[in-house]
């Protein structure tokens, strides 16, 4: 348990020690796989979070939302690094390039 609405996306970090989940409750939860509870909650989206993706080194997480934005998060500080705009409707999917330099969205 942890989210208060449907979960739309999950992703393992590259070392397999954490799992992130994105929900219609506008939040992202970070789960320590050694514990059954969420270790951290990322907030900042104003609508449902549809998709999440860890960058290849596991230090950043990107999230795509119905609020038409993508957010990039620093996982060490759990702070938002950037809000990316440009979509005129919901962002449904995101993916990092293998080198972690580019983020694609749909």
ZIQUIGI-V133587 format. One line per field, one symbol per residue. ss: DSSP state (@ for helix, = for strand, . for the rest). Layout:
ss=???
//
This chain:
ss=......======.....======...======.....======.....======.....======....=====....======.........===......===.
//
